[in-house]
C-alpha cells in the first residue's frame, strides 16, 4: 500500500437517520461537532441525515411522504394562483 494517501482525519463516525433513529457506524472524514454513544458503549462523532437505507422507500418497499414544511400545499396554491391570472397579449 502507498503511504500518506489517506486523509489524516479519517475516523469512525455515527450517521443517525432522523426519520427513524437508526444509527450506522462508518469511517468518514466528515466534520461534526456533536457526539453520540453507539451500541458498543463508546462515544463517537455523530452526523444526522434525513434519509438512509433503513428508511428509503427503495430499500424498505414502503412508500412514505416526507412533507414537513407543507411543500405540496404551497405548490398547489402557487399553481392555482398562476392558472387564475389572465395572459396579456399585445
Backbone bond lengths (Angstrom), bond angles and torsions (degrees), N, CA, C in turn:
res aa  C-N    CA-C-N  psi(-1)  N-CA   C-N-CA  omega(-1)  CA-C   N-CA-C  phi
1 X - - - 1.451 - - 1.516 110.21 -
2 X 1.311 115.09 146.53 1.464 119.97 177.03 1.523 109.75 -76.09
3 X 1.321 115.26 143.81 1.459 120.53 178.88 1.529 109.96 -90.24
4 X 1.326 114.99 152.02 1.469 123.43 174.27 1.529 114.22 60.46
5 X 1.339 117.91 34.87 1.466 119.26 175.89 1.535 111.67 -105.62
6 X 1.327 117.21 -15.48 1.458 120.15 -179.59 1.530 110.37 -94.00
7 X 1.327 116.99 148.26 1.468 120.23 178.54 1.530 110.98 -62.31
8 X 1.303 116.33 150.05 1.468 121.75 -178.76 1.533 112.04 -70.39
9 X 1.339 117.50 -33.72 1.466 120.98 -175.55 1.533 113.19 -89.87
10 X 1.305 119.05 22.16 1.466 123.86 177.72 1.527 108.45 -72.97
11 X 1.351 116.76 115.14 1.453 121.17 -174.69 1.520 109.75 -151.29
12 X 1.344 118.43 165.44 1.467 120.41 176.43 1.527 111.06 -70.51
13 X 1.332 116.07 135.43 1.467 122.88 179.55 1.520 107.83 -132.91
14 X 1.329 117.01 139.55 1.465 121.74 176.27 1.521 108.12 -92.28
15 X 1.324 116.36 120.44 1.462 122.37 174.38 1.515 107.45 -95.85
16 X 1.340 116.64 123.59 1.455 122.87 -176.55 1.517 108.85 -108.89
17 X 1.340 116.08 124.47 1.465 122.15 177.86 1.525 108.10 -79.99
18 X 1.337 117.79 119.37 1.471 121.59 -177.91 1.522 112.93 -68.29
19 X 1.326 118.40 -26.81 1.460 119.57 -174.61 1.522 113.19 -78.39
20 X 1.343 118.48 -29.59 1.461 118.80 -178.96 1.535 114.24 -135.42
21 X 1.322 118.47 -0.40 1.454 121.43 176.15 1.523 115.39 81.54
22 X 1.314 117.75 1.56 1.465 121.37 179.17 1.528 109.99 -62.28
23 X 1.335 116.85 143.78 1.459 121.64 -178.52 1.524 110.19 -122.15
24 X 1.340 115.87 140.33 1.455 123.05 178.48 1.521 108.47 -127.91
25 X 1.314 117.66 131.38 1.464 122.32 176.77 1.516 107.74 -100.10
26 X 1.352 115.95 112.79 1.458 122.24 -175.36 1.524 107.92 -136.15
27 X 1.316 117.44 143.44 1.460 120.92 174.72 1.519 109.16 -73.23
28 X 1.332 115.79 135.20 1.452 120.46 -175.28 1.526 110.74 -157.54
29 X 1.330 115.34 165.24 1.461 121.62 174.49 1.522 111.70 -109.74
30 X 1.328 117.68 7.64 1.457 121.60 -177.05 1.532 110.17 -63.43
31 X 1.323 115.89 140.26 1.464 121.08 -178.75 1.530 109.01 -89.03
32 X 1.317 115.87 132.27 1.452 121.59 -179.19 1.528 109.72 -149.71
33 X 1.321 116.47 152.79 1.460 120.79 179.94 1.529 111.80 -108.76
34 X 1.317 117.45 -20.72 1.462 121.93 -177.21 1.529 110.93 -83.98
35 X 1.328 116.26 149.22 1.465 121.65 175.97 1.521 108.68 -124.31
36 X 1.353 116.06 152.81 1.450 121.21 179.52 1.527 108.37 -144.44
37 X 1.328 115.63 150.99 1.456 120.86 177.69 1.524 108.08 -87.66
38 X 1.328 117.13 126.64 1.463 122.63 -178.68 1.528 109.16 -90.37
39 X 1.324 117.76 174.36 1.465 122.57 -176.63 1.520 113.09 -63.86
40 X 1.331 118.34 -20.77 1.460 120.55 178.51 1.535 112.29 -82.72
41 X 1.334 117.46 0.46 1.452 122.25 177.82 1.516 114.82 90.26
42 X 1.316 117.80 -8.73 1.461 121.38 179.72 1.520 110.21 -89.62
43 X 1.336 115.49 157.36 1.456 121.45 178.74 1.522 109.83 -99.69
44 X 1.341 116.33 131.57 1.457 122.55 -177.91 1.531 109.38 -130.00
45 X 1.337 117.52 159.36 1.465 120.00 170.96 1.534 108.91 -62.35
46 X 1.326 117.11 144.71 1.469 121.04 -177.48 1.522 110.18 -120.24
47 X 1.333 114.86 146.11 1.465 122.20 175.38 1.523 107.43 -136.58
48 X 1.338 116.95 128.37 1.463 121.52 -177.33 1.527 110.50 -94.05
49 X 1.339 115.48 135.14 1.459 122.07 177.54 1.525 108.78 -122.12
50 X 1.316 116.55 151.29 1.466 121.23 -178.67 1.527 112.25 -74.43
51 X 1.320 116.56 -35.16 1.457 120.26 -175.37 1.522 108.72 -148.95
52 X 1.318 116.52 145.04 1.462 121.58 179.41 1.524 108.74 -140.29
53 X 1.313 116.52 -174.40 1.461 119.87 -179.50 1.528 111.73 -66.24
54 X 1.333 118.00 -21.21 1.463 120.03 179.31 1.527 112.50 -80.44
55 X 1.337 117.78 -14.55 1.457 119.74 -179.42 1.535 113.58 -125.30
56 X 1.324 118.38 -5.89 1.457 121.02 -178.72 1.529 110.27 -73.57
57 X 1.341 118.22 133.62 1.467 120.98 -177.71 1.530 114.00 -58.31
58 X 1.307 118.98 -29.51 1.463 120.55 179.46 1.525 110.95 -63.32
59 X 1.323 117.45 -38.74 1.461 121.69 -177.63 1.521 113.00 -87.88
60 X 1.324 117.66 -28.06 1.467 120.72 -176.35 1.521 113.04 -95.73
61 X 1.336 118.02 -13.79 1.471 123.47 -175.85 1.521 111.81 58.96
62 X 1.315 116.84 27.84 1.460 122.12 175.61 1.511 108.02 -126.76
63 X 1.326 115.68 131.16 1.457 119.57 -179.17 1.519 109.62 -88.14
64 X 1.331 116.73 128.37 1.462 122.82 177.29 1.518 108.35 -125.64
65 X 1.310 115.52 148.80 1.450 120.37 173.66 1.520 107.70 -112.36
66 X 1.318 116.49 116.05 1.463 121.52 177.64 1.518 108.03 -99.02
67 X 1.320 116.40 97.01 1.453 121.87 -178.28 1.516 109.01 -130.27
68 X 1.308 115.99 70.95 1.452 119.62 -175.32 1.522 112.55 -77.05
69 X 1.317 117.70 -23.74 1.461 119.93 -175.97 1.520 112.52 -104.54
70 X 1.324 119.47 7.55 1.455 121.83 -178.86 1.515 112.30 68.39
71 X 1.325 117.33 35.99 1.456 121.91 -175.34 1.524 112.41 -64.76
72 X 1.318 116.66 -36.44 1.464 119.71 -178.89 1.525 109.93 -64.42
73 X 1.322 116.47 -44.98 1.479 120.08 -179.79 1.525 110.77 -64.00
74 X 1.323 117.24 -41.66 1.458 120.63 178.33 1.523 111.12 -61.59
75 X 1.323 116.16 -41.54 1.458 120.33 179.49 1.531 110.88 -64.24
76 X 1.331 116.48 -43.87 1.462 120.11 -179.56 1.525 111.85 -63.26
77 X 1.336 117.66 -39.96 1.468 119.47 178.79 1.524 110.89 -67.95
78 X 1.333 117.64 -38.05 1.469 119.97 176.62 1.526 110.76 -64.43
79 X 1.307 116.82 -40.83 1.468 120.52 179.47 1.520 111.02 -64.85
80 X 1.323 117.61 -41.30 1.461 119.98 -179.16 1.528 110.98 -67.31
81 X 1.341 116.97 -37.79 1.463 120.04 176.78 1.520 111.40 -66.98
82 X 1.308 117.48 -39.27 1.463 121.67 -178.64 1.523 111.02 -68.92
83 X 1.327 117.26 -37.24 1.465 119.44 -178.92 1.529 111.36 -77.73
84 X 1.329 118.57 -20.44 1.461 122.51 -179.34 1.537 111.60 -79.47
85 X 1.314 119.00 -22.75 1.457 121.74 -178.56 1.523 110.22 -74.74
86 X 1.355 117.35 133.51 1.455 119.36 177.33 1.535 110.02 -75.78
87 X 1.293 115.19 147.02 1.474 121.24 179.79 1.516 108.83 -89.05
88 X 1.336 117.33 124.88 1.478 121.74 178.82 1.517 109.55 -84.42
89 X 1.307 114.88 133.81 1.451 120.56 175.69 1.512 108.25 -113.55
90 X 1.284 116.20 142.71 1.438 113.26 178.52 1.421 114.39 167.86
